[in-house]
Amino acid sequence: RARDRDPPVAVLVGSGSVDVCWVPAMGSDYGKRPSRGGAWRARGMARSLYVRLVTDTKFATRALVIAVVTLALCSFGARQAYETVERFSGVRVGPPTQRCGASKYGFLRANSCHPFSLPAQMKRVDAHPKRCGRFTHTTAGFCLCDDDESATVIAAPKGCGTEPVMCEKACKQNPIVGRKLPACSPEDAKRREPCARRGATTTPSKEIIALLDELARAMGEPLGVKMPPGSRRDLYTDFVMYGRRMSEEAVRETRRRVDLFKKNAPAYPERAFTGRGIVIVGGNSPKFQTSYWVAIHALRRAGCALPIQLWFPEGESPDCERADELRRMGVTIHSFGDLVDETSASSGAHAAAAMTNRFMYKIVALVFSSFQEVLLMDSDNIVLRDPNSLFNSELYSDHGSILWMDFWRGSAAPDLASVLGYDARANHTHESGQMVMDKKRTWEALRLALFFNAHSDVFYPLTVNYMGLGDKEIVSTAFLHLRAAYGVAPHGPDHVGVRDHDRAETLGNTMMQHDMDGTPMFLHANLGKPMGFVPADRTTYVRRWQISNGRGLDLPRVVNDAAGVEDFEMWYYDLLKRKRCWFDGRPAKHWYHTLGFGPFVEGFHVSDHYNVNDELQSFRAMVDAGIVFG
């Protein structure tokens, strides 16, 4: 008999035999393998792997290759993670490496062939060069020797295809010092609240509100038609490039709504508009705030005495102190919010003034400003001469309008002809940085353009492709659809910027437009908006208007003669230096705005894009040289 301490016994009775089995009790360790620790198992696996490596040559070779590849991938991943942290950890120049002497930051490569074009490293400078004694490549850029709160030291600025330099040696032998301006005061740097004082913003008249109400009713509801798949913001997603078309139903509905609007739209309001003036759309972002101040100062410098209306999106108007300064300069402040509020309160519909993107603001400001005769200007458009002379030109007298050409041929979608007729398609595009209109003489086209603007999701992509997708073609499209003649400045634009070191053409940042006799009138700073991040000295200021396709290296003289000054770009620089904190005192968002050199130039080459209008005089020399545009 089993003892009490033994496990239970089972007795099996068979034919002529008795089998005895020991059955483990529940919860006991009987019948289990001895437990082994993790260390014991690891040692066993290591011994097995060692034996396999020693005895199997092919296995050992494969294992070595896998180990090397894994190590390389881990090293690369760690480096990428480190660089990501470096890139997003701030906008200032980072701490210098301790391995370098005179060249603490190494060579900063530019993203084009101008040494002071935007840097290839946009978010944060690479502050840890691998080797101080290493030569640079033949790419453009400069050696950043040192940088602190008061100055920046650089050496060897160079373009593409130039001799490699050793930054450590260049910084020791030929350093260039650029002094920085002091930081703006905390008062200037803080966010400015719109002036809430009574009368700070000019409200629209009763006649304009009544007109807005009528137009809102004529606009109707959103078109609700489906556009072909693909965005025209990018050449490679452009539905026109893929041959996609609107459905017949969408074309019929769009055409029906255009005809309905023309039938119901109000006639010209005789009492709503009067006088002559300039209209500019501003904003409180860094992209617009300094720009509109420069535009206004340029107008007054040129001797222009026309009143100016400065329009702002709701909540973006300037503070009371700056509003008072604008008023002293002959500028009244207007808010798009007043239009939407008034229309919503009166009719419950505000399609005429509703805006879903910034491109829609300009045509609304043009139509609902109180002037009958208007020069509409972009906020980044800088005049060289008094534009009041445009109203006295023969072209304006004949047509009551002046538009200016862009660099490109027409790019309207084929469906535009189906909706509006073949007469609505132009062979060239228009530049909307400035336009002159007599509302009374062009009212039918302006109100139709307002309809196109209100339904921008349909008419923007129908009228233009990625090179200017927005409002730029809707006014000319309205004229063409109505078969109404309009004035076009006879002299095309010039591509203005800096000389790129690897090309004969201009790395352009500005479009220069002319008056009716071909004299430069406007510098439209398309790329590199005016900002106050300039150095303390003229010698380290990077000029942006040095050359053009049409004038070549003679451009500065042509600009200075048109402006009537010795050096117009130095007037521009001095204005930014003197007024930068007043215009916009917010700190820089990018590290390259904090250096004692700049501003860094932006730009593009026209020949990098297709559909160039090579009949323009600005490109004649390139065509004569054998350059073929796509």
ZAMARGU-4260 file (C-alpha; in steps of 0.2 Angstrom, whole numbers, plus 5000, padded with zeros to 4 digits):
<rodrens>
0) 5000/5000/5000 | 5006/5017/4995 | 5012/5027/5010 | 5003/5044/5013 | 5017/5054/5007
5) 5018/5045/4990 | 5007/5049/4975 | 4990/5040/4973 | 4991/5023/4965 | 4980/5016/4951
10) 4978/4997/4950 | 4973/4990/4933 | 4966/4972/4933 | 4968/4963/4917 | 4967/4945/4912
15) 4980/4936/4923 | 4990/4951/4927 | 4990/4967/4938 | 4998/4983/4932 | 5002/4996/4944
20) 5004/5015/4939 | 5010/5029/4949 | 4999/5045/4945 | 5007/5062/4950 | 4996/5072/4961
25) 4989/5089/4955 | 5001/5103/4958 | 5016/5091/4962 | 5033/5092/4952 | 5032/5073/4947
30) 5033/5070/4929 | 5040/5087/4924 | 5057/5091/4916 | 5069/5100/4928 | 5068/5119/4925
35) 5082/5128/4917 | 5086/5147/4918 | 5087/5159/4904 | 5106/5160/4906 | 5108/5141/4904
40) 5098/5142/4887 | 5108/5157/4881 | 5124/5148/4884 | 5118/5133/4875 | 5113/5143/4860
45) 5130/5152/4860 | 5139/5135/4861 | 5128/5129/4846 | 5132/5144/4836 | 5150/5143/4839
50) 5151/5125/4834 | 5141/5130/4818 | 5152/5144/4814 | 5168/5134/4816 | 5162/5119/4806
55) 5152/5127/4792 | 5161/5140/4781 | 5146/5145/4771 | 5136/5148/4786 | 5150/5158/4794
60) 5151/5169/4778 | 5133/5172/4777 | 5132/5177/4795 | 5146/5189/4793 | 5138/5198/4779
65) 5121/5199/4788 | 5130/5207/4803 | 5139/5220/4793 | 5123/5225/4784 | 5114/5226/4800
70) 5127/5236/4808 | 5127/5248/4793 | 5108/5250/4793 | 5108/5253/4812 | 5122/5266/4810
75) 5112/5275/4796 | 5096/5275/4805 | 5104/5282/4821 | 5112/5296/4810 | 5096/5300/4802
80) 5087/5301/4818 | 5101/5312/4825 | 5100/5324/4810 | 5081/5325/4812 | 5082/5330/4830
85) 5095/5343/4825 | 5084/5349/4810 | 5069/5352/4821 | 5076/5358/4837 | 5077/5376/4833
90) 5079/5390/4820 | 5096/5397/4826 | 5113/5391/4821 | 5118/5377/4832 | 5133/5375/4843
95) 5149/5373/4834 | 5159/5358/4834 | 5174/5357/4845 | 5185/5348/4832 | 5187/5364/4821
100) 5197/5380/4825 | 5194/5394/4813 | 5180/5386/4803 | 5167/5381/4817 | 5153/5377/4805
105) 5161/5371/4789 | 5154/5374/4772 | 5135/5378/4769 | 5130/5373/4752 | 5117/5383/4742
110) 5102/5375/4733 | 5106/5384/4717 | 5122/5391/4709 | 5122/5408/4718 | 5132/5408/4734
115) 5119/5417/4744 | 5104/5408/4737 | 5093/5399/4749 | 5103/5385/4758 | 5101/5367/4755
120) 5099/5364/4774 | 5083/5375/4776 | 5078/5370/4794 | 5094/5370/4803 | 5113/5372/4799
125) 5123/5357/4800 | 5135/5362/4814 | 5146/5347/4814 | 5157/5345/4798 | 5165/5329/4797
130) 5183/5335/4795 | 5190/5353/4796 | 5204/5349/4784 | 5193/5343/4770 | 5191/5352/4754
135) 5173/5357/4749 | 5165/5351/4733 | 5163/5362/4717 | 5145/5367/4722 | 5140/5384/4728
140) 5139/5391/4745 | 5151/5398/4758 | 5161/5394/4774 | 5152/5399/4790 | 5167/5402/4801
145) 5158/5409/4816 | 5142/5416/4822 | 5136/5425/4838 | 5122/5438/4843 | 5132/5452/4836
150) 5141/5446/4820 | 5143/5432/4807 | 5160/5428/4800 | 5161/5419/4783 | 5174/5415/4770
155) 5176/5410/4752 | 5158/5413/4745 | 5158/5404/4728 | 5146/5398/4714 | 5145/5381/4705
160) 5159/5374/4696 | 5172/5384/4706 | 5188/5378/4714 | 5186/5368/4730 | 5191/5377/4746
165) 5197/5371/4763 | 5186/5381/4775 | 5198/5380/4790 | 5211/5388/4779 | 5199/5401/4771
170) 5192/5406/4788 | 5210/5409/4795 | 5216/5419/4780 | 5202/5429/4772 | 5187/5430/4785
175) 5173/5442/4780 | 5163/5450/4795 | 5145/5454/4794 | 5137/5464/4808 | 5120/5461/4814
180) 5106/5473/4819 | 5100/5472/4837 | 5085/5462/4840 | 5068/5471/4840 | 5061/5476/4857
185) 5048/5464/4865 | 5035/5477/4862 | 5038/5476/4844 | 5040/5457/4844 | 5023/5453/4852
190) 5007/5449/4843 | 4998/5465/4838 | 4979/5466/4841 | 4968/5474/4828 | 4963/5491/4832
195) 4945/5491/4839 | 4943/5510/4841 | 4928/5517/4832 | 4932/5523/4815 | 4949/5514/4813
200) 4941/5503/4799 | 4931/5512/4785 | 4915/5503/4783 | 4907/5500/4766 | 4893/5513/4761
205) 4875/5508/4760 | 4875/5508/4741 | 4890/5496/4741 | 4881/5485/4753 | 4865/5485/4743
210) 4876/5481/4727 | 4884/5466/4737 | 4867/5460/4742 | 4861/5460/4724 | 4876/5451/4718
215) 4875/5438/4731 | 4858/5433/4726 | 4863/5432/4708 | 4878/5421/4712 | 4867/5407/4719
220) 4872/5392/4727 | 4889/5383/4724 | 4889/5376/4706 | 4891/5358/4713 | 4899/5351/4697
225) 4912/5338/4698 | 4929/5342/4690 | 4940/5329/4682 | 4952/5320/4695 | 4969/5328/4697
230) 4975/5345/4703 | 4982/5358/4692 | 4993/5364/4706 | 5006/5351/4699 | 5011/5348/4681
235) 5011/5329/4685 | 4994/5328/4692 | 4986/5341/4680 | 4970/5333/4673 | 4973/5342/4657
240) 4990/5333/4654 | 4981/5317/4656 | 4967/5322/4644 | 4953/5321/4656 | 4937/5331/4653
245) 4922/5337/4662 | 4906/5327/4660 | 4894/5334/4647 | 4882/5336/4662 | 4894/5347/4672
250) 4898/5357/4656 | 4879/5360/4653 | 4876/5365/4671 | 4891/5377/4672 | 4886/5385/4656
255) 4868/5387/4662 | 4874/5395/4678 | 4885/5408/4669 | 4870/5413/4658 | 4858/5414/4673
260) 4871/5425/4682 | 4873/5437/4667 | 4854/5438/4666 | 4851/5442/4684 | 4867/5452/4689
265) 4864/5470/4694 | 4868/5485/4682 | 4882/5497/4686 | 4877/5507/4702 | 4879/5525/4697
270) 4880/5531/4715 | 4891/5518/4723 | 4908/5523/4716 | 4917/5539/4714 | 4935/5546/4711
275) 4951/5537/4708 | 4963/5528/4719 | 4974/5513/4723 | 4968/5496/4731 | 4980/5484/4740
280) 4976/5468/4750 | 4987/5466/4766 | 4988/5454/4780 | 4997/5451/4796 | 5008/5436/4792
285) 5027/5439/4789 | 5024/5436/4770 | 5012/5451/4769 | 5015/5463/4783 | 5032/5471/4778
290) 5027/5470/4760 | 5012/5482/4761 | 5022/5494/4771 | 5036/5494/4758 | 5023/5496/4743
295) 5015/5511/4752 | 5032/5519/4755 | 5037/5516/4737 | 5021/5525/4731 | 5024/5540/4742
300) 5042/5541/4737 | 5038/5541/4719 | 5027/5557/4722 | 5010/5547/4720 | 4996/5557/4729
305) 4982/5545/4725 | 4972/5539/4740 | 4975/5521/4745 | 4963/5508/4752 | 4972/5494/4761
310) 4960/5479/4763 | 4963/5465/4777 | 4955/5448/4780 | 4945/5448/4796 | 4955/5449/4811
315) 4971/5454/4803 | 4970/5473/4803 | 4985/5483/4811 | 4985/5490/4829 | 4979/5508/4833
320) 4997/5515/4832 | 5000/5509/4815 | 4983/5513/4809 | 4986/5531/4814 | 5002/5531/4804
325) 4994/5524/4789 | 4980/5537/4790 | 4994/5550/4790 | 5001/5543/4774 | 4984/5544/4765
330) 4978/5526/4768 | 4961/5520/4774 | 4959/5503/4782 | 4945/5491/4776 | 4940/5474/4782
335) 4933/5459/4771 | 4924/5454/4787 | 4913/5470/4785 | 4907/5464/4768 | 4903/5446/4774
340) 4894/5452/4790 | 4884/5465/4781 | 4878/5453/4767 | 4875/5439/4779 | 4864/5450/4790
345) 4854/5457/4775 | 4851/5442/4765 | 4858/5426/4773 | 4869/5423/4758 | 4886/5430/4755
350) 4893/5421/4740 | 4899/5437/4732 | 4911/5441/4747 | 4914/5423/4753 | 4932/5419/4751
355) 4940/5402/4754 | 4958/5406/4749 | 4969/5421/4748 | 4968/5422/4729 | 4950/5427/4730
360) 4953/5443/4740 | 4959/5454/4726 | 4945/5454/4714 | 4933/5457/4729 | 4943/5472/4735
365) 4943/5479/4717 | 4925/5478/4715 | 4919/5484/4732 | 4931/5498/4734 | 4923/5515/4734
370) 4934/5521/4719 | 4927/5521/4701 | 4944/5521/4694 | 4956/5509/4702 | 4974/5503/4701
375) 4974/5486/4710 | 4991/5481/4716 | 4998/5466/4725 | 5006/5470/4742 | 5023/5464/4736
380) 5023/5476/4721 | 5035/5490/4722 | 5033/5505/4710 | 5048/5515/4703 | 5038/5530/4696
385) 5021/5538/4700 | 5008/5526/4692 | 4995/5540/4691 | 5001/5543/4673 | 4993/5526/4668
390) 4976/5534/4670 | 4981/5547/4657 | 4988/5535/4644 | 4980/5533/4627 | 4977/5514/4630
395) 4967/5517/4646 | 4957/5531/4637 | 4952/5519/4623 | 4948/5504/4633 | 4945/5509/4652
400) 4957/5495/4657 | 4975/5490/4657 | 4981/5472/4660 | 4999/5466/4659 | 5006/5450/4651
405) 5014/5436/4661 | 5029/5425/4655 | 5018/5410/4649 | 5007/5405/4634 | 4989/5402/4638
410) 4986/5386/4648 | 4967/5386/4649 | 4958/5369/4650 | 4949/5363/4634 | 4933/5363/4644
415) 4934/5382/4646 | 4929/5383/4627 | 4915/5371/4630 | 4908/5381/4644 | 4912/5399/4638
420) 4916/5398/4620 | 4932/5397/4610 | 4934/5416/4611 | 4937/5415/4630 | 4954/5406/4627
425) 4969/5418/4626 | 4986/5414/4618 | 4996/5422/4632 | 4993/5423/4651 | 4991/5439/4661
430) 5000/5445/4677 | 4988/5451/4690 | 5001/5460/4701 | 4993/5476/4695 | 4978/5480/4684
435) 4970/5497/4680 | 4951/5497/4679 | 4937/5510/4676 | 4922/5501/4684 | 4909/5510/4674
440) 4916/5506/4658 | 4921/5488/4662 | 4907/5483/4674 | 4900/5468/4664 | 4917/5460/4664
445) 4920/5464/4682 | 4904/5457/4689 | 4907/5441/4678 | 4924/5440/4685 | 4917/5441/4702
450) 4906/5426/4698 | 4921/5416/4692 | 4930/5421/4708 | 4915/5415/4719 | 4916/5398/4711
455) 4935/5397/4711 | 4935/5378/4713 | 4929/5377/4695 | 4935/5392/4686 | 4953/5394/4693
460) 4958/5377/4686 | 4948/5380/4670 | 4958/5396/4666 | 4976/5392/4671 | 4988/5378/4676
465) 5001/5377/4690 | 5011/5392/4684 | 4999/5405/4692 | 4984/5394/4697 | 4972/5406/4705
470) 4963/5422/4701 | 4976/5429/4687 | 4966/5424/4672 | 4948/5427/4677 | 4947/5445/4672
475) 4953/5443/4655 | 4942/5427/4653 | 4927/5438/4657 | 4932/5451/4644 | 4935/5437/4631
480) 4919/5428/4634 | 4909/5444/4633 | 4919/5449/4617 | 4924/5465/4625 | 4940/5473/4620
485) 4952/5477/4635 | 4969/5486/4635 | 4985/5475/4636 | 5002/5484/4640 | 5012/5483/4624
490) 5029/5479/4633 | 5030/5462/4640 | 5038/5458/4657 | 5056/5457/4661 | 5064/5443/4672
495) 5074/5451/4685 | 5085/5444/4698 | 5103/5438/4700 | 5116/5430/4689 | 5117/5411/4692
500) 5135/5405/4690 | 5131/5390/4679 | 5119/5398/4667 | 5119/5413/4655 | 5101/5417/4660
505) 5094/5425/4676 | 5089/5417/4692 | 5074/5428/4694 | 5065/5433/4709 | 5055/5448/4702
510) 5044/5453/4687 | 5047/5470/4681 | 5033/5478/4671 | 5033/5494/4661 | 5022/5509/4657
515) 5015/5512/4640 | 5031/5519/4633 | 5042/5504/4639 | 5049/5513/4655 | 5050/5502/4670
520) 5036/5505/4682 | 5033/5490/4694 | 5045/5478/4702 | 5034/5464/4708 | 5044/5453/4720
525) 5036/5436/4717 | 5049/5426/4726 | 5058/5432/4742 | 5045/5444/4749 | 5051/5460/4757
530) 5056/5456/4775 | 5066/5466/4789 | 5080/5452/4791 | 5094/5463/4783 | 5112/5465/4790
535) 5118/5481/4798 | 5130/5486/4784 | 5127/5489/4766 | 5143/5479/4761 | 5135/5463/4767
540) 5118/5466/4760 | 5114/5453/4746 | 5107/5463/4731 | 5092/5455/4723 | 5090/5466/4707
545) 5107/5464/4698 | 5103/5457/4681 | 5088/5454/4669 | 5084/5444/4654 | 5080/5460/4644
550) 5093/5472/4651 | 5107/5461/4656 | 5120/5469/4668 | 5113/5486/4664 | 5098/5483/4674
555) 5103/5493/4690 | 5106/5508/4679 | 5089/5506/4670 | 5080/5504/4687 | 5089/5519/4695
560) 5085/5530/4680 | 5067/5525/4681 | 5066/5529/4699 | 5076/5545/4698 | 5088/5540/4712
565) 5106/5535/4713 | 5103/5518/4719 | 5085/5512/4721 | 5090/5496/4729 | 5099/5505/4743
570) 5084/5515/4746 | 5075/5498/4748 | 5088/5492/4760 | 5088/5508/4770 | 5070/5508/4772
575) 5070/5490/4778 | 5084/5493/4790 | 5076/5509/4797 | 5058/5503/4799 | 5060/5484/4801
580) 5054/5483/4819 | 5039/5495/4815 | 5034/5485/4800 | 5035/5468/4808 | 5046/5465/4824
585) 5043/5446/4825 | 5059/5435/4827 | 5065/5425/4812 | 5058/5408/4809 | 5073/5402/4799
590) 5091/5401/4805 | 5098/5409/4789 | 5087/5425/4793 | 5098/5428/4808 | 5115/5430/4800
595) 5125/5446/4797 | 5123/5442/4778 | 5108/5442/4767 | 5094/5442/4763 | 5097/5425/4755
600) 5090/5426/4737 | 5076/5415/4730 | 5072/5412/4712 | 5069/5401/4697 | 5075/5399/4679
605) 5061/5402/4666 | 5069/5389/4655 | 5066/5375/4668 | 5047/5377/4664 | 5037/5373/4648
610) 5025/5384/4639 | 5036/5399/4640 | 5030/5414/4628 | 5046/5415/4618 | 5038/5429/4608
615) 5041/5441/4623 | 5056/5453/4620 | 5063/5448/4637 | 5067/5431/4629 | 5072/5436/4612
620) 5091/5435/4616 | 5089/5418/4623 | 5080/5412/4607 | 5093/5420/4596 | 5106/5411/4606
625) 5098/5395/4601 | 5088/5391/4617 | 5072/5381/4613 | 5058/5383/4625 | 5045/5369/4627
</rodrens>
